[in-house]
Amino acid sequence: GVDFICRDDATEKAGGVCVIQTFLSEDISEEIQIKGRTARQGQQGSYLLILNMEHLAKKFRALSVPVVEQQKKGADLYDFISQARVKQHDTKSEDRKGIIERSNALHKESLAFQSTLIACTHGDVSKTKTVIDYLAKQNPGIRAKSRTVCVFDATGSMSGVWNNTRTYIAE
């Protein structure tokens, strides 16, 4: 964040800089940083959190407008909203764990494919069926005979050419 100092005496006499946050941070640490922009370098300051319920309901699944309206009548609304934020963050974290696990499995498969492919290029034609089976699995729905080109680009310098090739093949 930006560290600033208020040099306006009238603002200081009126209580200092007031930071108004108009969205709920997905992560509490971001909110803490925003709050920290208020009273800097020993100066006074204040913080307000003003939220639009419709926007809140769209961004955080657990916070429908009727639920928030009902909660306003009971316990601390901020704690309720913050708990919904934590729950959504936890759900996203679990989703990401699943994505990482699937990515790791695909990575292992692709490394095995690469090893098999290299074995084929070094004369071990007994691995050809394994290569063909892997490619068929990766390209379901293709029944016609086709030619497959495998491009290895360890540096990423040919990514533009590779993307153009994929676009051309798709057409």
C-alpha positions as CSV (number, residue, x, y, z in Angstrom):
1,G,0.0,0.0,0.0
2,V,0.9,3.6,-0.2
3,D,2.2,5.2,3.0
4,F,1.1,8.8,3.3
5,I,1.1,11.6,5.8
6,C,-1.7,14.1,6.2
7,R,-0.2,17.6,6.2
8,D,-3.6,19.4,6.5
9,D,-4.1,20.8,10.0
10,A,-7.9,21.1,9.5
11,T,-8.1,17.4,8.6
12,E,-6.0,16.5,11.6
13,K,-8.2,18.7,13.9
14,A,-11.3,17.0,12.5
15,G,-10.0,13.5,13.4
16,G,-7.6,12.7,10.6
17,V,-7.9,10.9,7.4
18,C,-10.9,8.6,7.0
19,V,-10.5,5.6,4.7
20,I,-13.8,4.3,3.3
21,Q,-13.7,0.7,1.9
22,T,-16.7,0.0,-0.4
23,F,-16.0,-3.7,-1.0
24,L,-15.5,-6.8,1.2
25,S,-11.9,-8.1,0.7
26,E,-11.8,-11.7,-0.1
27,D,-8.8,-12.0,2.3
28,I,-8.8,-10.5,5.8
29,S,-5.2,-9.5,5.4
30,E,-6.1,-7.1,2.6
31,E,-8.7,-5.5,4.8
32,I,-6.2,-5.1,7.6
33,Q,-3.8,-3.4,5.2
34,I,-6.6,-1.0,4.0
35,K,-7.4,-0.2,7.7
36,G,-3.8,0.5,8.2
37,R,-3.9,3.3,5.8
38,T,-5.9,5.4,8.2
39,A,-3.7,6.6,11.1
40,R,-0.2,6.7,9.8
41,Q,3.0,8.0,11.4
42,G,1.3,8.6,14.8
43,Q,-1.6,10.7,13.2
44,Q,-5.3,10.2,13.9
45,G,-7.5,8.5,11.5
46,S,-10.6,6.4,11.0
47,Y,-12.0,3.6,8.9
48,L,-15.4,2.8,7.5
49,L,-16.7,-0.3,5.7
50,I,-19.7,0.4,3.6
51,L,-21.1,-2.5,1.6
52,N,-23.8,-2.9,-1.1
53,M,-25.9,-5.9,-0.2
54,E,-26.6,-6.9,-3.8
55,H,-22.9,-6.8,-4.6
56,L,-22.1,-8.8,-1.4
57,A,-24.7,-11.4,-2.3
58,K,-23.1,-11.8,-5.8
59,K,-19.5,-12.1,-4.6
60,F,-20.1,-14.3,-1.5
61,R,-22.5,-17.2,-2.1
62,A,-23.6,-17.6,1.5
63,L,-24.7,-13.9,1.8
64,S,-28.1,-13.6,0.1
65,V,-29.9,-10.3,0.7
66,P,-32.6,-11.9,2.8
67,V,-30.0,-13.7,5.0
68,V,-28.1,-10.4,5.5
69,E,-31.3,-8.5,6.3
70,Q,-32.2,-11.2,8.9
71,Q,-28.7,-11.1,10.4
72,K,-28.9,-7.3,10.8
73,K,-31.6,-8.0,13.5
74,G,-29.4,-10.3,15.5
75,A,-25.8,-10.8,16.3
76,D,-22.9,-8.7,15.0
77,L,-23.3,-8.3,11.2
78,Y,-19.6,-7.9,10.5
79,D,-18.7,-11.2,12.3
80,F,-21.4,-12.9,10.3
81,I,-20.1,-11.5,7.0
82,S,-16.5,-12.2,7.9
83,Q,-17.4,-15.9,8.7
84,A,-19.0,-16.2,5.2
85,R,-15.8,-14.8,3.7
86,V,-13.6,-17.4,5.6
87,K,-16.0,-20.2,4.6
88,Q,-15.8,-19.2,0.9
89,H,-12.0,-18.8,1.1
90,D,-11.8,-22.3,2.6
91,T,-14.0,-23.7,-0.1
92,K,-11.8,-22.1,-2.8
93,S,-8.7,-23.5,-1.2
94,E,-10.2,-27.0,-1.2
95,D,-11.1,-26.6,-4.9
96,R,-7.6,-25.5,-5.6
97,K,-6.2,-28.6,-3.9
98,G,-8.3,-30.8,-6.2
99,I,-7.0,-28.9,-9.2
100,I,-3.4,-29.3,-8.0
101,E,-3.9,-33.0,-7.5
102,R,-5.4,-33.5,-11.0
103,S,-2.6,-31.4,-12.5
104,N,0.0,-33.5,-10.7
105,A,-1.6,-36.7,-12.0
106,L,-1.7,-35.3,-15.6
107,H,1.9,-34.1,-15.2
108,K,3.0,-37.7,-14.2
109,E,1.1,-39.1,-17.2
110,S,2.7,-36.6,-19.6
111,L,6.2,-37.4,-18.2
112,A,5.5,-41.1,-18.8
113,F,4.3,-40.4,-22.3
114,Q,7.4,-38.3,-23.0
115,S,9.7,-41.1,-21.8
116,T,7.8,-43.6,-24.0
117,L,7.9,-41.3,-27.0
118,I,11.7,-40.8,-26.5
119,A,12.1,-44.6,-26.3
120,C,10.3,-44.8,-29.7
121,T,12.5,-42.2,-31.3
122,H,15.5,-44.2,-30.2
123,G,14.4,-47.3,-32.0
124,D,12.1,-49.1,-29.5
125,V,9.1,-49.5,-31.7
126,S,7.5,-51.9,-29.2
127,K,6.3,-48.7,-27.4
128,T,4.4,-47.4,-30.4
129,K,1.1,-48.8,-29.3
130,T,1.5,-47.2,-25.9
131,V,2.0,-43.8,-27.6
132,I,-1.0,-44.3,-29.9
133,D,-3.2,-45.3,-27.0
134,Y,-2.1,-42.3,-25.0
135,L,-2.8,-39.9,-27.9
136,A,-6.2,-41.5,-28.5
137,K,-7.1,-41.0,-24.8
138,Q,-6.0,-37.4,-25.0
139,N,-8.1,-36.8,-28.2
140,P,-11.4,-38.6,-27.7
141,G,-13.8,-38.5,-30.6
142,I,-11.2,-38.7,-33.4
143,R,-11.8,-41.9,-35.3
144,A,-10.2,-41.1,-38.6
145,K,-6.6,-41.9,-39.4
146,S,-4.5,-38.9,-38.7
147,R,-0.9,-37.8,-38.4
148,T,0.3,-36.6,-35.1
149,V,3.1,-34.1,-34.7
150,C,4.8,-33.8,-31.3
151,V,6.7,-30.6,-30.6
152,F,9.0,-30.3,-27.6
153,D,10.0,-26.8,-26.7
154,A,11.8,-26.7,-23.4
155,T,12.5,-22.9,-23.4
156,G,9.0,-21.8,-24.4
157,S,10.5,-19.7,-27.2
158,M,8.3,-21.4,-29.8
159,S,5.0,-20.9,-27.9
160,G,3.6,-18.6,-30.6
161,V,4.3,-21.1,-33.4
162,W,2.8,-23.9,-31.3
163,N,-0.4,-21.8,-30.6
164,N,-0.7,-21.0,-34.3
165,T,-0.3,-24.7,-35.1
166,R,-3.0,-25.7,-32.7
167,T,-5.3,-23.1,-34.1
168,Y,-4.7,-24.3,-37.6
169,I,-5.3,-27.9,-36.7
170,A,-8.5,-27.0,-34.9
171,E,-9.8,-25.3,-37.9
